[in-house]
Amino acid sequence: MFKSKFFWFLARNTVVMVWAVLILLAFRLPPSGALIFKTALVVMLLIHLAELPISLSIGNQKELPKGEIFFKTVCYGFTWWLPLRMNLIER
């Protein structure tokens, strides 16, 4: 399962949907109800930023631009760099 390109494709799309739902709920609900979603947004961003040293190492080995590594790590997290390390995706 983890060696399937389709699995990682679905995983990346799921992460994007989570971002979208969190952003929508964080800014469309009243302030009292939105606090938990704003907190979740910050936590998700911090987790993805914490993955940058790993993804930069992998991305540099694959000779990818640092901007692309940063953007894809913040957007997708490990669902991008782990299959990249396993040679399941090229970029």
MARLOKOL-525058 format. One line per field, with one value per residue: residue in one letter; residue number from 1; x, y, z of N, C-alpha, C, O in turn. Coordinates in steps of 0.2 Angstrom, whole numbers, plus 5000, padded with zeros to 4 digits. Example, Ala and Ser with C-alpha at 12.3 -4.5 7.8 and 13.67 -1.06 7.14 Angstrom:
BEGIN
residuo: a:s
num: 1:2
nu: 5066:5064
nv: 4972:4989
nw: 5039:5035
cau: 5062:5068
cav: 4978:4995
caw: 5039:5036
cu: 5066:5064
cv: 4984:5000
cw: 5039:5039
ou: 5071:5067
ov: 4983:5006
ow: 5042:5040
END
This chain:
BEGIN
residuo: m:f:k:s:k:f:f:w:f:l:a:r:n:t:v:v:m:v:w:a:v:l:i:l:l:a:f:r:l:p:p:s:g:a:l:i:f:k:t:a:l:v:v:m:l:l:i:h:l:a:e:l:p:i:s:l:s:i:g:n:q:k:e:l:p:k:g:e:i:f:f:k:t:v:c:y:g:f:t:w:w:l:p:l:r:m:n:l:i:e:r
num: 1:2:3:4:5:6:7:8:9:10:11:12:13:14:15:16:17:18:19:20:21:22:23:24:25:26:27:28:29:30:31:32:33:34:35:36:37:38:39:40:41:42:43:44:45:46:47:48:49:50:51:52:53:54:55:56:57:58:59:60:61:62:63:64:65:66:67:68:69:70:71:72:73:74:75:76:77:78:79:80:81:82:83:84:85:86:87:88:89:90:91
nu: 5004:5009:5019:5013:5009:4997:4991:4999:4996:4983:4984:4991:4981:4972:4978:4978:4964:4961:4968:4961:4948:4950:4955:4943:4934:4940:4939:4926:4918:4910:4920:4922:4919:4928:4941:4947:4949:4958:4968:4971:4976:4988:4995:4996:5003:5015:5020:5022:5032:5042:5046:5054:5069:5071:5065:5072:5084:5082:5076:5087:5096:5089:5091:5082:5074:5075:5064:5054:5054:5052:5039:5031:5033:5027:5014:5010:5017:5024:5018:5023:5037:5041:5037:5045:5057:5057:5057:5045:5039:5044:5045
nv: 4994:5007:5008:5012:5023:5029:5029:5039:5050:5051:5054:5066:5074:5073:5080:5093:5095:5095:5107:5116:5115:5118:5132:5137:5135:5142:5155:5158:5155:5161:5171:5164:5150:5148:5148:5135:5130:5139:5137:5124:5126:5133:5124:5114:5120:5123:5110:5105:5114:5110:5099:5103:5102:5088:5087:5096:5090:5078:5084:5092:5081:5076:5087:5098:5114:5125:5133:5126:5115:5120:5125:5114:5106:5113:5113:5100:5092:5077:5068:5072:5072:5060:5049:5054:5052:5038:5036:5035:5046:5058:5072
nw: 5000:5004:4995:4984:4971:4969:4981:4988:4981:4984:4997:4998:4992:5001:5012:5007:5006:5020:5024:5017:5022:5036:5034:5029:5039:5050:5047:5044:5054:5069:5080:5093:5090:5080:5085:5089:5076:5070:5079:5076:5062:5065:5072:5062:5052:5059:5062:5049:5045:5054:5048:5038:5038:5035:5023:5015:5015:5008:4996:4991:4988:4977:4969:4968:4967:4981:4984:4979:4987:4999:4997:4994:5005:5015:5010:5008:5017:5025:5016:5003:5003:5008:4999:4988:4993:4993:4980:4973:4967:4955:4956
cau: 5000:5014:5023:5008:5009:4990:4990:5002:4992:4977:4986:4993:4975:4968:4981:4975:4957:4961:4970:4955:4942:4953:4955:4936:4931:4944:4938:4919:4914:4911:4927:4922:4919:4934:4947:4950:4951:4964:4974:4973:4980:4994:4998:4998:5009:5021:5022:5025:5038:5047:5048:5059:5076:5071:5063:5077:5090:5080:5076:5094:5099:5086:5093:5076:5075:5073:5058:5049:5055:5048:5031:5028:5033:5022:5007:5009:5021:5028:5015:5027:5044:5042:5037:5050:5063:5056:5058:5039:5037:5050:5045
cav: 5000:5013:5009:5014:5030:5032:5030:5045:5055:5052:5057:5073:5078:5074:5086:5099:5096:5097:5114:5120:5115:5122:5139:5139:5135:5146:5162:5159:5154:5166:5170:5159:5144:5147:5147:5129:5129:5143:5134:5118:5129:5135:5118:5110:5124:5121:5103:5105:5118:5106:5094:5106:5099:5082:5088:5100:5085:5074:5088:5093:5075:5076:5093:5102:5121:5126:5136:5121:5110:5123:5126:5107:5103:5117:5111:5092:5088:5070:5065:5074:5070:5052:5046:5057:5048:5031:5036:5034:5052:5062:5079
caw: 5000:5005:4989:4978:4969:4970:4989:4990:4977:4988:5004:4996:4991:5008:5016:5004:5008:5027:5024:5014:5027:5042:5033:5028:5046:5054:5045:5042:5060:5074:5084:5098:5087:5075:5089:5088:5069:5070:5083:5072:5057:5067:5073:5056:5049:5063:5060:5042:5045:5057:5043:5032:5038:5032:5016:5012:5014:5002:4990:4989:4985:4971:4965:4967:4970:4988:4984:4978:4992:5005:4996:4994:5012:5019:5008:5009:5023:5023:5010:4997:5004:5009:4992:4985:4996:4991:4972:4970:4963:4953:4958
cu: 5004:5018:5019:5008:5002:4989:4993:4999:4986:4979:4988:4986:4971:4971:4978:4968:4957:4963:4964:4949:4944:4952:4948:4933:4934:4941:4931:4915:4914:4917:4927:4922:4925:4940:4951:4952:4957:4970:4976:4977:4987:4998:5000:5003:5015:5024:5025:5032:5044:5050:5053:5066:5076:5070:5068:5083:5088:5079:5082:5097:5096:5087:5087:5077:5072:5066:5052:5049:5051:5041:5028:5028:5028:5015:5006:5012:5024:5025:5018:5034:5046:5042:5043:5057:5063:5056:5051:5036:5044:5051:5039
cv: 5006:5013:5010:5021:5033:5033:5037:5051:5056:5056:5064:5077:5078:5079:5092:5101:5098:5104:5118:5121:5119:5129:5141:5140:5141:5154:5163:5158:5160:5165:5165:5152:5142:5146:5141:5127:5133:5140:5128:5120:5130:5129:5114:5114:5123:5114:5102:5109:5114:5100:5096:5103:5093:5083:5091:5095:5081:5078:5090:5087:5074:5082:5097:5109:5121:5129:5131:5116:5113:5123:5119:5104:5107:5114:5104:5089:5082:5067:5067:5071:5063:5048:5048:5053:5041:5030:5034:5040:5055:5069:5080
cw: 5000:4999:4982:4977:4970:4977:4991:4987:4981:4995:5003:4995:4997:5012:5013:5006:5016:5027:5022:5019:5034:5040:5032:5035:5051:5053:5043:5049:5064:5078:5089:5096:5083:5079:5088:5081:5068:5073:5079:5065:5059:5069:5067:5052:5053:5062:5054:5042:5049:5053:5038:5032:5034:5025:5012:5010:5008:4996:4987:4985:4978:4966:4963:4970:4977:4989:4983:4984:4998:5003:4996:5001:5016:5017:5009:5014:5020:5017:5003:4998:5005:5003:4988:4987:4993:4983:4969:4966:4961:4956:4962
ou: 5003:5021:5021:5007:5002:4985:4990:4998:4984:4975:4986:4985:4967:4967:4977:4966:4953:4960:4962:4946:4940:4950:4946:4930:4930:4942:4929:4909:4919:4919:4932:4926:4927:4945:4957:4958:4962:4975:4982:4982:4991:5004:5006:5008:5021:5030:5030:5036:5050:5055:5056:5068:5081:5073:5070:5086:5092:5081:5083:5101:5099:5084:5086:5081:5067:5063:5047:5043:5047:5037:5023:5023:5024:5010:5000:5010:5027:5028:5017:5036:5051:5046:5045:5061:5068:5055:5051:5032:5049:5056:5038
ov: 5011:5018:5010:5025:5039:5038:5041:5056:5062:5060:5068:5083:5083:5083:5097:5106:5102:5108:5123:5126:5123:5133:5146:5145:5144:5158:5169:5160:5164:5159:5161:5147:5137:5144:5140:5124:5131:5140:5126:5117:5128:5128:5111:5110:5122:5113:5099:5107:5114:5098:5092:5102:5091:5080:5090:5095:5080:5075:5090:5088:5072:5082:5100:5110:5118:5127:5131:5114:5110:5122:5118:5100:5103:5114:5103:5083:5081:5062:5064:5068:5060:5044:5044:5051:5038:5025:5031:5039:5054:5071:5085
ow: 4996:4998:4977:4981:4972:4978:4994:4989:4982:4997:5007:4998:4998:5015:5017:5007:5017:5031:5026:5021:5036:5044:5035:5037:5055:5057:5042:5049:5063:5078:5090:5099:5081:5076:5087:5080:5064:5071:5078:5063:5055:5067:5067:5050:5050:5062:5053:5038:5047:5054:5034:5027:5030:5020:5006:5005:5003:4990:4981:4980:4973:4961:4958:4975:4979:4993:4987:4986:5001:5008:5000:5003:5020:5021:5012:5016:5015:5014:4998:4993:5003:5002:4984:4982:4992:4981:4964:4961:4964:4957:4965
END
